[in-house]
Amino acid sequence: MGDPAKGIYEKFKVERTDGKSEPGEKHYFCKYFVLDLKHDKHARAALMAYAESCKKTYPLLSQDLFKIADEMLDNDCCHFQE
């Protein structure tokens, strides 16, 4: 991961594929938070929390996120480097 002495800082440029992050569109000034599912030891917990939080309003998204989190354990895909 990054420098533990830093808080949030701009590291990625995220653009929506539907064009709604373009100037004048609904999501032009939106901010996004990116997770590294391979190296970030906190990513699985974040996925689980988000999946739990959205399961009533976005059940399919919730299922997908729980599945990814389970696969992270099953495949031992995350070899964390600090």
Secondary structure, DSSP 8 states (H G I E B T S, - for coil): ---TT--S--------TTSTTSTTSTTTT-------TTT-TTHHHHHHHHHHHHTTT-HHHHHHHHHHHHHHHHTT------
